[in-house]
Amino acid sequence: MRIAMVQGRADPERDGVADYVRHLTAALRDAGENVLPVPVLGPREAAERLKSLRPDIVHVQFAPSAFGFSARPGLLPDMARGLPFVTTLHEYGWWSSPRWLPGAMWRPLERARLWDRETWRFVPRSSAVLTTNAGHSRVLQERFGRTAVQVPLAPNVPDLGPADRDETRRRLGLPLDAQVVAFFGFVHPVKGLRYLIEALARLRGAGRNLHLLILGGFTSLALPEQEARVFREELTEWTQTCGVARHVTITGHLPAAEVSAALHAADIGAFPFTAGATTKSGALLSSFAHGLPTLVTAADTPDPDLVDGTSVVVAPRVRDALVLVDGLARLLDDEPLRRKVAAGGAALMAGRSWEEIAVTHRAVYSEVLRGQEQHAR
């Protein structure tokens, strides 16, 4: 099967959607499929490439950020008529183009399945729409009355095998005798690390031997290099202000094998996102995959898989160091709780491998092609 993978031009090391596409492409190729990348910011060049490739399926990986916050790529289905489209919604439910057009103007077009405020013609023209979480599926149902094929994410970094804990700590400069709290992922202001650093300072002030490990790069599509440099400086200054500069290790970007070893060397995972955490985060899933008991902040619409005391410990408010103190103390003081939530998080990994994700995608493609054949008869 010839699959044209329409995506943005971002570096996978700097963008979550690009990283997802890299993993998916590799898994599909391992399964014997012919995946043809079509990086695009505008529709014209992409349409010409599709015409020359003559794929069986066109699969669009949609996020506003992936296409430079331009909706023009959403014209591609009309410029490449005759090709079956499938769209995966990585970001959905918060953006529109143009931004000034009220939702009331979009709703009749969406109910008629003619136009989508975010993807323009991608969703209306797609034979199948995929999502990675229940929230995006719900928005799709509300707008179009369509049921998405929900494909859960896999960890950004899977468990790559056991690592020597003490050796890893020595290599990273972590104390051997401290309890290490690890954050993993792109380091952005919305990840809530200022509050986690403050929580660390309060717990250390109460006599806890804690160390914070921040794993991940700062520069990304969402945080360009200059802004990333400024934010890293601000975060470093904040560790000094809080009096814990010696007790916070910031690694920057690391290869997957080193991230996996570092997660094995940690004791607790922490994801204090300012919008709350959900299983849409491949970094959070990486914590689960490595068996870490994990603390998260509560999302406005709670993720049904993130149950306090079962799969995670939930801090009930965002942007609040004190609730992080309480949540971390619960984990630190209760070994049975740590074991329980670590096991609960690990159980969520069932079905979340790239091999299984590729199986689901191939089934979707086959169903779309069968529909095309039946329609042509």
Secondary structure, 3 states (H helix, E strand, C coil): CEEEEEECCCCCCCCHHHHHHHHHHHHHHHCCCEEEEEECCCHHHHHHHHHHHCCCEEEEEECCHHHCCCCHHHHHHHHCCCCCEEEEECCCCCCCCCCCCCHHHHHHHHHCCCCECCCECHHHHEEEEEECCHHHHHHHHHHHCCCCEECCCCCCCCCCCCCCHHHHHHHHCCCCCCEEEEEECCCCHHHCHHHHHHHHHHHHHCCCCEEEEEEECCCCCCCCHHHHHHHHHHHHHHHHHCCCHHHEEEEECCCHHHHHHHHHHCCEEEECCCCCCCCCCHHHHHHHHCCCCEEEECCCCCCCCCCECCCEEEECCCCCHHHHHHHHHHHHHCHHHHHHHHHHHHHCCCCCCHHHHHHHHHHHHHHHHHHHHHHHC
